[in-house]
Amino acid sequence: MYTKNMKYNCCVPGCNNSHRNRSAALKFYCIPKDLELRKTYNVLLKNDSLKIYSANTRICSEHWEESQKLSRTHLPSIFPWSFPAKRRREIHRKTVNRSSKLFS
C-alpha cells in the first residue's frame, strides 16, 4: 500500500526523499504487517534505530526496481550500499621476445 499526499520521510539510511522534496512519481510504501516480512525488511534496511513496527515507517518507491512495488511480498532491492564495487583494471604483462631484437 502506498500513501499519497502524506507527510512521510523514507526510512532507508542515506536516502533524503521526503514529502518536502518529492516528485509527482515518488510514492511511499508501508512495511508489511507480516512478521516474517518485517524481519526481512529489518535485515535489508540495515538501520538499528528503525521503528519497524510503527505504522508511520515508510520506504520510498526509488528503492524498488522500476520505482514500483508490485506485490505485498515484493522486496526493495536498490540501496546505497547494494551497488557492486567497481572492479580494478587488470594489468597484463606483455612478453617480449628479446632474442629476435638482439640479432636483428
Residue pairs with C-beta under 8 A, 6 or more apart in sequence:
1 29
1 30
2 27
2 28
2 29
2 30
2 61
2 69
3 27
3 28
3 29
3 30
3 58
4 27
6 19
6 28
7 19
8 18
8 19
8 28
8 56
8 58
9 17
9 18
9 19
9 58
10 16
10 17
10 18
10 28
10 58
10 59
10 60
10 62
10 63
11 45
11 47
11 50
11 57
11 58
11 59
12 45
12 47
12 59
12 60
12 63
12 76
12 79
12 80
13 45
13 46
13 47
13 80
14 79
14 80
14 81
15 60
15 62
15 63
15 80
17 26
17 60
17 62
19 28
22 60
25 61
25 67
26 60
26 61
26 62
26 67
27 60
27 61
27 67
27 68
28 58
28 59
28 60
28 61
29 58
29 59
29 60
29 61
29 64
29 69
30 55
30 57
30 58
31 37
31 38
31 41
31 52
31 57
31 58
31 59
32 38
32 41
32 72
32 73
34 72
37 72
37 73
38 52
38 53
40 75
41 52
41 59
41 75
41 76
42 50
42 52
44 75
44 76
44 79
45 59
45 79
46 79
46 81
50 57
51 57
59 76
61 67
61 68
61 69
62 78
63 76
63 77
63 78
63 79
64 70
64 74
64 76
64 77
64 78
65 77
65 78
69 76
